[in-house]
Amino acid sequence: MKELHVFNSLSRQKELFTPINPPFVGMYVCGPTVYGPAHLGHARSAITFDIVFRYLKFLGYKVRYVRNITDVGHLVNDADAGESKIEKQARLERLEPMEVAQRYYNSYIEDLTALNLQRPSIEPRATGHITEQIEAVEAILANGYAYESNGSVYFDVAKYNEDYQYGKLSGRDLENILNTSRENLVGQEGKRNPADFAIWKKADPEHIMRWNSPWGEGFPGWHIECTVMSTKYLGTKYDIHGGGMDLLFPHHEAEIAQSNACNHHLDTDDRDEAKYWLHNNMITYEGKKMGKSLGNAINLRGFFSGIHWTKLQDHMTVKEGMELRDAQDEDGENFKEINLLSQAYTPMTIRFFILQAHYRSTLDFSNEALQATEKALKRMNEAIKRLQGISHKGKMLAINEEFEKNLSSFLEDVKEELNDDFNTARVIARMFDTLSVINQLYKESKNIFAVNPDTFDKFRNDFLAVYQDILGLRAESEEAEESNDLLDGVMQLLIALRGDARKEKNWAMSDTIRDELAKLSVKLEDSAKGTDWFLDK
């Protein structure tokens, strides 16, 4: 079996994963800017690196996982000028900026907990590392890769590119950027080149979040926090840096440049901050990028409740199950609102949906796709229920070689797929390959068992470990379990009534119960063990 390989955005190819200091692994992942509710894009990145975290630990590595929280320095449109995202939201909600940051941080953690994500080893905040960020800016200035202008400090991309390669991660053509019209500097007159970016910003009079610095009162630029916090907790060179594809440029490109500029005295092998750069792809809505301006950026609470009202726009298709209602804006203009969700989706449905695609592929959301995921997850959970209920004690063996091979090779096959750049999509496909065997074993007569008991016991433990420990899936809430127990109780009563009808040769009543349940997507299966039921949606 091949060893773990990961796709490194820096080299643009799959590489054998060899930690710098095994068995220890350092991993840094860019977390959210906490100014609004967590959405599906946040969930995809968090789940992607939750899988990386879980699987590395499964392989025996000792992982220090650091995920930052951005609570200062991130301006609207990811720009170097304008309003802070957090301060803008604070103004709209009439709250203190840190009150906004805390509120949405709490909400983010609650949502990720519902999705069954493991918490990072360290979760640092930008505001808790202002001193270190100022020290990093001073080091970059001292090494000649930045300049001060009217109380702000900018990274000198052209100077940096003389000694290093700016654009090595994203593949951007720096010459074209540097030759861009000077009109791009309108409103940013302190910059020498359009490509330069702020590592410290002078605070305007209305800016609330500000700190003293050698250059006057201001606040750190967005990019510098990750350079500082990753290297503070993982060292100047660590194993994995992760994040969404949208962060590859300019954020991660800037991180590499800042790290090299800070550590200019180090050997080449110690630069570039991280050895492997991993990026998850975006989520689209019916083929279109999800975004607030398009009205299709659905937050996680919306998925959990089944409600996301937004203004009906020309590009939107009204499908069966979608609600419409009349609304009015502040100017009194009437318009239609649409609920983009036709139903609520459980956190595990969302998690399973994300895991069914490889993390580097685009994932397209639609109600139909989530409903198909819901159906698939129910099939999986029904199989697990049966798997846990199977007993081989006291049974005669009649080994089915095909079944034996399917179950005995399960874990090695799963590891083979995960070693190929964490391919959860193929892992789930392999799990579904076992369902027919599970169902057949469940329906076997009392006296015959088709696989070796040791093979079965190991498979059952491995299957549950993959489902729970690696993929991070679990049973839903206690309320859902209670609802399932109630439904199962009702079904057992109907099955008993049907059984009595069959004993009395009342075939009409027996068939009526079966056919009426079928209309409700409930399928009955008769076997030597009795009658079982499952949802066939």
C-alpha positions in Angstrom: 0.0 0.0 0.0 1.3 3.4 -0.9 2.1 6.0 1.8 0.3 9.2 2.3 0.6 11.7 -0.6 -0.8 15.2 -0.6 -1.4 17.7 -3.3 1.0 20.6 -2.6 -0.2 23.9 -4.1 3.3 25.2 -3.9 4.7 22.6 -6.4 1.3 22.0 -8.1 1.6 18.2 -7.8 1.1 15.3 -5.4 4.0 14.7 -3.0 4.9 12.0 -0.5 4.1 13.4 2.9 7.3 13.4 5.0 7.0 15.5 8.2 9.9 17.7 9.2 10.2 16.2 12.6 8.3 12.9 12.8 6.2 11.8 14.6 5.3 15.4 15.2 3.2 17.4 12.6 2.5 21.1 12.7 -0.6 22.3 10.8 -1.9 25.8 10.5 -5.3 26.6 9.0 -6.8 30.0 8.3 -9.9 30.4 10.3 -12.8 32.9 9.9 -13.1 36.6 10.2 -15.8 36.8 12.8 -18.2 39.4 11.6 -21.1 37.3 10.5 -22.7 33.8 10.6 -20.7 30.8 9.4 -21.8 29.7 5.9 -21.3 26.6 3.8 -17.9 27.7 2.6 -16.7 28.0 6.2 -18.0 24.5 6.8 -16.2 23.0 3.8 -12.8 24.4 4.8 -13.3 23.4 8.5 -14.4 19.8 7.6 -11.6 19.4 5.1 -8.9 20.0 7.6 -10.8 18.2 10.3 -10.4 15.1 8.1 -6.7 15.9 7.7 -6.3 16.3 11.5 -8.3 13.1 12.2 -6.4 10.9 9.6 -3.0 12.1 10.6 -3.7 11.1 14.2 -5.1 7.8 13.0 -1.8 7.2 11.3 -0.1 7.7 14.6 1.2 11.3 14.2 1.2 13.7 17.1 -0.5 16.8 15.5 -0.5 20.3 16.7 -3.3 22.0 14.9 -3.5 25.8 15.0 -6.5 27.6 13.5 -6.6 31.4 13.9 -9.5 33.7 14.5 -9.4 37.1 12.7 -10.9 39.8 14.9 -9.0 42.8 13.5 -7.3 44.1 10.4 -9.5 42.5 7.7 -11.0 45.4 5.6 -14.0 45.1 3.3 -13.2 43.6 -0.1 -9.9 42.4 1.3 -8.5 45.8 0.5 -5.8 48.0 2.1 -8.1 50.9 2.5 -11.7 51.4 3.7 -13.7 50.1 6.6 -13.0 47.1 8.8 -15.4 44.2 8.3 -15.9 43.9 12.0 -16.3 47.6 12.7 -18.8 47.9 9.8 -20.9 45.1 11.3 -20.6 46.7 14.8 -21.9 50.0 13.4 -24.8 48.2 11.7 -25.7 46.4 14.9 -24.8 49.3 17.2 -22.4 47.1 19.2 -18.8 47.3 20.3 -16.5 45.7 17.7 -15.2 43.1 20.1 -18.8 42.3 21.1 -19.5 41.5 17.4 -16.3 39.4 17.2 -17.3 37.4 20.3 -20.9 36.9 19.2 -19.9 35.5 15.8 -17.0 33.5 17.2 -19.5 31.8 19.7 -21.9 31.2 16.8 -19.1 29.7 14.6 -18.0 27.3 17.4 -21.6 26.2 18.0 -22.1 25.5 14.3 -18.8 23.5 14.0 -19.7 21.6 17.1 -23.0 20.6 15.5 -21.0 19.4 12.5 -18.9 17.3 14.9 -15.6 19.0 14.3 -12.7 18.4 16.7 -11.3 21.6 18.2 -7.8 22.7 17.2 -4.9 22.3 19.6 -4.5 26.1 19.7 -7.0 28.8 18.5 -5.2 32.2 18.7 -6.8 35.5 18.0 -5.2 38.4 16.1 -6.0 40.9 18.8 -4.0 38.7 21.3 -0.8 39.0 19.2 -0.5 42.7 18.4 2.9 43.0 20.1 4.3 40.1 18.0 2.8 41.6 14.8 4.5 44.9 15.5 7.8 43.1 16.1 7.4 41.3 12.7 6.8 44.6 10.9 9.9 46.0 12.5 11.9 42.9 11.3 10.6 43.3 7.8 11.5 47.0 7.8 15.0 46.2 9.2 15.6 43.6 6.5 14.7 46.2 3.8 11.5 44.7 2.5 9.0 47.3 3.7 8.7 51.1 3.9 6.8 53.5 6.1 4.5 56.1 4.6 2.5 58.6 6.7 2.1 56.2 9.6 1.4 53.1 7.6 3.9 50.4 6.7 3.7 48.7 3.3 5.4 45.5 2.1 7.8 46.3 -0.9 6.9 43.6 -3.4 9.3 44.8 -6.1 12.3 44.8 -3.6 11.3 41.4 -2.3 11.1 40.0 -5.8 14.8 41.0 -6.4 15.8 38.3 -3.8 12.9 35.9 -3.9 9.9 35.1 -6.2 6.7 36.8 -5.4 3.9 34.8 -7.0 5.5 31.3 -6.6 2.4 30.0 -4.9 -0.3 31.5 -7.0 1.5 31.6 -10.3 0.7 35.3 -10.7 2.7 37.4 -13.2 4.4 40.0 -11.0 5.6 42.1 -14.0 2.1 42.7 -15.2 1.0 43.6 -11.7 3.9 46.1 -11.3 3.2 47.6 -14.7 -0.4 48.2 -13.9 -1.6 51.8 -14.4 -0.9 54.1 -11.5 -4.7 54.8 -11.4 -4.9 51.7 -9.3 -3.2 53.7 -6.5 -6.1 56.2 -6.3 -6.9 56.5 -2.6 -3.8 54.6 -1.6 -1.2 57.3 -2.4 1.2 56.0 0.3 2.0 52.9 -1.8 4.9 52.8 -4.3 3.3 50.0 -6.4 -0.2 48.6 -6.7 1.1 45.2 -5.7 2.4 46.4 -2.3 0.2 45.6 0.7 -0.2 47.0 4.1 1.4 45.2 7.1 0.5 48.1 9.4 -2.2 50.7 8.8 -2.5 54.2 10.3 -5.9 54.4 12.0 -8.3 57.1 10.7 -10.0 59.2 13.3 -13.2 57.1 13.1 -11.4 53.8 13.4 -12.2 52.2 16.8 -9.7 49.3 17.0 -6.3 50.9 17.3 -3.0 50.3 19.1 0.2 52.3 19.7 3.2 51.5 17.5 6.5 53.0 16.5 4.6 54.5 13.5 1.7 56.0 15.5 -1.7 54.6 16.4 -2.9 52.0 14.0 -3.8 48.4 13.5 -2.1 45.4 11.7 -2.8 44.5 8.1 -4.8 41.3 7.5 -2.0 39.1 6.2 0.6 39.7 8.9 -1.4 38.0 11.7 -1.2 34.5 10.1 2.6 34.8 9.5 3.0 35.7 13.2 0.7 33.2 14.8 1.7 30.2 12.6 5.4 30.7 13.2 4.9 31.5 16.9 3.2 28.2 17.7 4.7 26.0 15.0 8.2 27.4 14.3 9.7 29.2 11.3 9.2 26.1 9.2 6.3 23.7 9.7 4.5 20.9 7.9 1.1 22.0 6.6 -0.7 25.3 5.9 -4.3 25.0 4.9 -7.2 27.1 3.8 -9.7 27.8 1.1 -8.7 28.3 -2.6 -9.9 31.9 -2.3 -7.1 32.6 0.1 -4.3 31.4 -2.1 -3.9 35.0 -3.5 -3.3 37.5 -2.0 -3.4 36.1 1.5 -1.2 33.1 1.4 1.1 34.6 -1.2 1.6 37.5 1.2 2.2 35.1 4.1 5.1 33.4 2.3 6.6 36.7 1.4 6.3 38.1 4.9 7.8 34.9 6.4 10.8 35.0 4.1 11.3 38.7 4.8 11.2 38.2 8.5 13.5 35.2 8.3 15.9 36.6 5.7 18.9 35.3 7.7 17.8 31.6 7.6 19.0 29.0 5.1 16.8 28.5 2.0 15.4 25.2 3.3 14.0 27.0 6.3 12.0 29.5 4.3 8.6 29.6 2.7 6.9 29.1 6.1 5.2 25.7 5.4 6.4 22.6 3.5 2.9 21.7 2.1 0.2 24.1 1.1 -3.3 22.5 0.9 -6.3 24.3 -0.5 -10.0 23.2 -0.6 -12.1 24.4 -3.5 -15.2 26.5 -3.4 -18.9 25.6 -3.1 -21.3 26.8 -5.8 -25.0 27.2 -6.0 -26.5 25.6 -9.1 -23.3 26.4 -11.0 -22.8 29.9 -9.7 -20.4 31.2 -7.0 -22.0 31.6 -3.7 -21.9 35.2 -2.6 -23.9 37.8 -0.5 -24.4 40.0 -3.6 -26.1 37.1 -5.4 -28.3 36.4 -2.4 -27.2 32.7 -2.3 -24.7 32.7 0.5 -26.7 30.4 2.9 -25.5 30.3 6.5 -25.4 27.1 8.4 -28.2 28.0 10.7 -30.3 28.4 7.6 -29.6 24.9 6.5 -30.3 23.5 10.0 -33.7 25.4 10.2 -34.6 25.1 6.5 -35.1 28.9 6.1 -33.0 31.3 4.0 -35.1 34.2 2.8 -33.5 36.3 0.1 -34.5 38.8 -2.6 -35.7 36.9 -5.7 -33.2 37.8 -8.5 -33.3 37.2 -12.2 -30.7 34.4 -12.1 -32.7 32.4 -9.6 -34.9 29.5 -10.6 -38.1 28.9 -8.6 -38.4 25.2 -8.1 -41.0 22.9 -6.6 -41.0 23.2 -2.8 -39.5 26.7 -2.7 -41.6 29.3 -0.9 -42.2 32.9 -2.1 -43.5 35.9 -0.2 -44.0 39.6 -0.7 -41.6 42.0 0.9 -40.8 45.7 0.9 -37.5 47.6 1.2 -36.7 50.7 3.2 -37.8 52.9 0.4 -41.2 51.2 0.2 -40.4 49.3 -3.0 -42.1 46.0 -3.3 -40.3 42.8 -4.3 -40.5 39.1 -3.9 -38.5 37.0 -1.4 -37.6 33.4 -1.9 -36.7 30.7 0.6 -33.8 28.9 -1.2 -34.2 25.9 1.0 -37.1 23.5 0.5 -36.5 21.8 3.8 -34.2 21.6 6.9 -31.0 19.6 6.7 -29.3 18.0 9.7 -25.6 18.8 10.5 -24.6 15.3 9.6 -26.3 15.6 6.2 -24.3 18.7 5.6 -21.1 17.0 6.7 -21.8 13.9 4.6 -22.6 16.1 1.6 -19.2 17.8 1.8 -17.3 14.5 2.3 -18.9 13.0 -0.8 -16.7 15.2 -3.0 -12.9 15.4 -3.0 -11.8 18.5 -1.2 -10.0 20.0 -4.2 -13.0 19.7 -6.5 -15.8 22.3 -6.9 -18.9 21.2 -5.0 -22.3 22.3 -6.3 -25.1 22.8 -3.8 -28.8 22.3 -4.6 -31.8 21.1 -2.7 -31.8 18.0 -4.9 -28.2 17.2 -4.1 -28.7 17.5 -0.4 -31.9 15.4 -0.5 -29.9 12.7 -2.4 -27.3 13.0 0.3 -29.9 12.7 3.0 -31.2 9.5 1.4 -27.7 8.0 1.1 -26.9 8.8 4.7 -30.1 7.1 5.8 -29.0 4.0 3.9 -25.7 4.1 5.6 -27.2 4.5 9.0 -29.6 1.7 8.4 -26.7 -0.6 7.5 -24.8 0.4 10.6 -27.9 -0.4 12.7 -28.0 -3.9 11.1 -24.2 -4.3 11.4 -24.4 -3.7 15.1 -27.2 -6.2 15.4 -25.5 -9.1 13.7 -24.4 -12.0 15.8 -22.4 -15.0 14.5 -22.4 -17.0 17.7 -23.7 -20.5 17.4 -23.9 -20.4 13.6 -22.4 -22.8 11.1 -19.9 -21.4 8.7 -20.5 -21.5 5.0 -17.8 -19.1 3.8 -18.6 -16.9 0.8 -15.2 -16.1 -0.7 -16.5 -12.9 -2.3 -17.9 -11.6 1.0 -14.8 -12.6 2.9 -12.6 -10.7 0.5 -14.9 -7.6 0.5 -14.8 -7.4 4.3 -11.2 -8.4 5.0 -9.7 -5.8 2.6 -12.0 -3.0 3.8 -9.6 -1.0 6.0 -6.6 -1.3 3.7 -8.8 -0.1 0.8 -9.9 2.9 2.9 -6.3 3.8 3.8 -5.3 3.5 0.2 -7.9 6.1 -0.8 -7.1 8.4 2.2 -3.4 8.1 1.4 -4.3 9.5 -2.1 -4.7 13.1 -0.9 -7.5 12.4 1.6 -10.0 11.1 -1.0 -13.1 10.9 1.2 -15.4 10.5 -1.8 -13.8 7.2 -2.7 -13.8 6.1 0.9 -17.6 6.6 1.1 -18.0 4.7 -2.2 -16.0 1.8 -0.7 -18.2 1.8 2.4 -21.3 1.6 0.2 -19.7 -1.4 -1.5 -20.0 -3.3 1.8 -23.7 -2.6 2.4 -25.0 -5.5 0.3 -22.8 -7.9 2.3 -24.0 -6.4 5.6 -27.6 -6.7 4.5 -27.1 -10.3 3.3 -25.4 -11.3 6.6 -28.3 -9.7 8.5 -30.8 -11.7 6.5 -29.0 -15.0 6.9 -30.8 -17.9 8.5 -30.1 -18.7 12.1 -27.7 -21.5 11.4 -25.4 -20.2 8.6 -22.8 -17.4 8.6 -21.0 -16.5 5.4 -17.7 -15.1 6.6 -15.1 -16.0 9.1 -16.2 -14.6 12.6 -12.7 -13.0 13.2 -13.0 -11.3 9.8 -16.4 -10.0 10.6 -15.5 -8.7 14.1 -12.5 -6.9 12.7 -14.6 -5.4 9.8 -17.3 -4.2 12.2 -14.8 -2.4 14.4 -13.0 -1.0 11.3 -16.2 0.2 9.6 -17.4 2.0 12.8 -13.9 3.5 13.3 -13.9 4.9 9.7 -17.4 6.2 10.0 -17.0 7.8 13.5 -13.3 8.5 14.1 -12.0 9.3 10.6 -15.0 10.7 8.7 -16.4 12.2 12.0 -20.0 11.1 11.3 -22.3 10.3 14.2 -25.9 9.7 15.1 -28.0 12.8 15.1 -29.4 14.5 18.3 -31.2 12.6 21.1 -34.5 14.1 19.8 -33.9 12.5 16.4 -33.0 9.2 18.1 -36.2 9.4 20.2 -38.2 10.1 17.0 -36.6 7.0 15.3 -37.4 4.9 18.3 -41.0 6.0 18.2 -41.2 5.3 14.5 -39.6 1.9 15.0 -42.1 1.1 17.7 -45.0 1.9 15.4 -43.5 -0.1 12.6 -43.0 -3.1 14.8 -46.7 -3.0 15.7 -47.7 -2.9 12.0 -45.3 -5.7 11.2 -46.9 -7.8 14.1 -50.4 -7.0 12.8 -49.3 -8.0 9.3 -47.8 -11.2 10.7 -51.1 -12.1 12.4 -52.9 -11.5 9.2 -50.6 -13.9 7.3 -51.0 -16.6 10.0 -54.7 -16.3 9.5 -54.2 -16.4 5.7 -55.8 -13.0 5.4 -53.6 -12.1 2.4 -55.7 -9.1 1.5 -55.0 -7.4 4.9 -51.3 -8.4 4.7 -51.0 -7.0 1.2 -52.8 -3.8 2.1 -50.4 -3.1 5.0 -47.4 -3.7 2.7 -48.8 -1.6 -0.1 -49.9 1.4 2.0 -46.5 1.5 3.7 -44.8 1.4 0.2 -46.8 4.5 -0.7 -45.1 6.2 2.3 -41.7 5.0 1.0 -41.5 2.3 3.7 -40.3 -1.0 2.4 -40.8 -4.4 4.1 -38.3 -7.2 3.8 -39.3 -10.8 4.8 -36.5 -13.2 5.7 -35.9 -16.3 7.8 -35.3 -14.0 10.8 -38.6 -12.3 10.4 -39.7 -9.0 8.8 -37.5 -5.9 8.7 -38.3 -2.4 7.4 -36.4 0.5 6.0 -37.1 3.9 4.4 -36.9 3.7 0.6 -36.8 7.3 -0.4 
